[in-house]
Amino acid sequence: MAGFHTKTFIKHDDYMTPENAWINIKDFIPTDKIIWEAFYGDGKSAEYLEKLGFKVIHNQNDFFESNEGEIIVTNPPFSKKKEVLIRLKELDKPFILILPASTITTQYIRELFKMINYKL
């Protein structure tokens, strides 16, 4: 996404989502659902989403052992994106993730979500 500067963190998963990233996707997030921002990071994501008018659950519970909110809106650790997507499939609820666009074209995503014949 334009505006992300990735040279300022120690390891790939340490990147915290800037406020402008949430502003960029706010029109795609349903306003009538309780959001679960499932990856805590520095805690700022919930603050940004609430500032935009959303109801947010944001705690330090383990994503892989919890199930909260009505929709998951998060920027997961990229090193665990495959495991996160498998868990999302298990949870069977709507989600919006901030991930590299190339993720959706991977074979494991196509197989997981049965998108073999889906044209991007």
C-alpha positions in Angstrom: 0.0 0.0 0.0 1.4 3.4 -0.8 2.7 5.3 2.2 4.1 2.3 4.0 7.7 2.7 4.9 9.3 -0.7 5.7 12.9 0.2 6.5 12.2 1.4 10.1 11.6 -1.9 11.9 13.8 -4.6 13.2 12.0 -7.6 11.9 9.2 -7.9 9.4 6.5 -8.6 12.0 7.3 -5.6 14.1 5.6 -3.2 11.7 2.7 -1.3 13.2 -0.1 -0.1 11.0 -0.1 3.6 10.5 -3.4 5.6 10.9 -3.4 6.4 7.2 -3.7 2.7 6.3 -6.9 2.5 8.3 -8.2 5.7 6.7 -7.4 4.2 3.2 -9.6 1.2 3.8 -12.4 2.6 6.1 -15.0 2.7 3.3 -14.7 -1.1 2.9 -15.3 -1.8 6.6 -19.0 -2.3 7.6 -20.1 0.2 10.1 -22.8 -2.0 11.7 -20.5 -4.8 12.8 -18.3 -5.1 15.9 -14.7 -5.4 14.7 -12.1 -7.7 16.2 -8.7 -6.2 15.6 -7.0 -9.5 16.4 -3.4 -8.6 16.5 -2.5 -6.2 19.3 0.9 -4.8 18.3 1.4 -1.5 20.0 -2.4 -1.1 20.7 -2.8 1.9 18.3 -4.9 0.2 15.7 -8.0 0.1 17.9 -7.5 3.8 18.7 -7.4 4.6 15.0 -10.4 2.5 14.1 -12.4 3.9 17.0 -11.5 7.4 15.9 -13.0 6.5 12.5 -16.3 5.6 14.2 -16.0 1.8 14.5 -16.8 -0.4 17.5 -13.6 -2.4 18.2 -12.5 -5.3 20.3 -8.8 -5.1 20.7 -7.0 -7.1 23.4 -3.9 -9.3 23.8 -5.8 -12.6 23.5 -4.2 -15.2 21.3 -5.8 -15.0 17.9 -5.4 -18.8 17.4 -7.4 -19.5 20.6 -10.0 -16.8 20.6 -13.1 -15.9 18.6 -14.4 -12.4 19.1 -16.4 -9.7 17.2 -18.5 -10.0 14.1 -15.8 -9.2 11.5 -12.0 -9.4 11.7 -10.2 -6.4 10.5 -6.4 -6.6 11.1 -2.9 -6.4 9.9 -1.5 -9.8 10.8 2.1 -10.7 11.2 3.2 -11.5 7.7 5.4 -14.4 8.8 2.2 -16.2 10.0 -0.1 -15.2 7.2 -0.7 -18.8 6.0 -1.6 -19.9 9.6 -3.8 -16.8 10.0 -5.7 -17.5 6.8 -6.3 -21.1 7.8 -7.6 -19.9 11.2 -9.9 -17.4 9.5 -11.3 -20.2 7.3 -12.0 -22.1 10.5 -13.7 -19.1 12.2 -16.0 -18.7 9.1 -16.7 -15.0 9.6 -16.0 -12.0 7.4 -12.5 -10.5 7.4 -10.4 -7.7 6.0 -6.7 -8.1 6.2 -3.9 -5.8 5.3 -1.5 -8.1 3.4 0.7 -7.9 0.3 -1.6 -8.1 -2.7 0.4 -11.1 -4.1 -0.9 -13.2 -1.2 -4.2 -13.8 -2.9 -2.6 -15.4 -5.9 -0.7 -18.1 -3.9 -1.7 -21.7 -4.5 -2.4 -22.3 -0.8 -4.9 -19.4 -0.7 -6.6 -20.7 -3.8 -6.9 -24.2 -2.4 -7.9 -23.0 1.1 -10.7 -20.8 -0.2 -11.5 -23.0 -3.3 -10.7 -20.2 -5.7 -9.1 -22.4 -8.3 -11.4 -21.1 -11.1 -11.7 -17.6 -9.7 -10.4 -14.9 -12.0 -8.7 -12.0 -10.3 
